[in-house]
């Protein structure tokens, strides 16, 4: 019987996709019994789906990136103005 470390290695690699019917059955049985490995498999599936979705989306428009950059710079400037005012107040 495979332990959790071996199961996680198999499901995170191509080994599971290339496994024989018996090997796949052993992995599925372990996942049925082991909540931690089952959660790990679900997390891998969710990450894979998210990555696939990101790869199929169009990149953000230049105007969006410029707006985000401007907001970050404004927030940083406002934060440094506040810290200057705080240090000048004798705290």
N, C-alpha and C positions, 0 to 999 in steps of 0.2 A: 504494500500500500504506500502511496506517495504522501509525504508530509506537506504542510502548508507552504513552505518555502519552494518546494519543487512544483507544486500546483501553480503558485503565483508566477514562477518563471515560465511555465508552459503557457499559461493564458496570456502573458505579456509578450510572448515571442511568437514566431511562426511555427513553433513546434506543435501547438494545438491544432492549427489549421492543417498541418501535414500529418497529424496523428492517425493511426489505424482506428478502426471502429472500437476495438477493445480499449485502447488507450483513452479515447474520447469518453467512453463509458465510465472508466475509472475517474477521470477528471470530473465529469458531470455528477457522479455519485458523491465525490468529496465535496463539491460545491453545494449539493443538496443538504449535506450534513453540517457544513462549516459556515457559519454566518460571516466570519471575518473574510474568508476567501471569496464568498459570494458578494460581499460589499465591495471588495477590491475589484472584482470582475465588473460590477455595475459602474464603478468609478472609471475604469478603463473604457467602457463603452460610452459613457457620457463625455469623456474627454475626446474620444475619437469622433463622436457626432459633432461636438463643438468645433473641433479642428476642421472637419469636412465642411461645416457651414461657413466658417471663416474663409476657407479657401475659395468658396464659390461666390462670396460677396465681392462687389466692386470696391475698389479702394475709396476711402473718403475723398471728397472733393477738396481741392486746394483751398477754397474759401473756408471750409470747415476747419481745416488744419490751421489756417491763419487766425481764425476766430479763437480757437482753443489756445494758441500760442499767446495771443493778445491778452486773453483772460488770465492766463498763468502769470504773465509779466505784470499785469495790473494787480493781481492778488499779492505777488511778491513785493511789489512797491508799497502797497498799502500795509503789508505786514512789517516792512522795515520802517515805515513812517511811524507806526504804532510803537515799535520797540524803541525808537529814538525818543519819542515823547515820554514813554515810561521811564527810560533811564534818566531823562532830564528832570523828572519830577521828584527826584531824591529818594526813590524807593530802594 
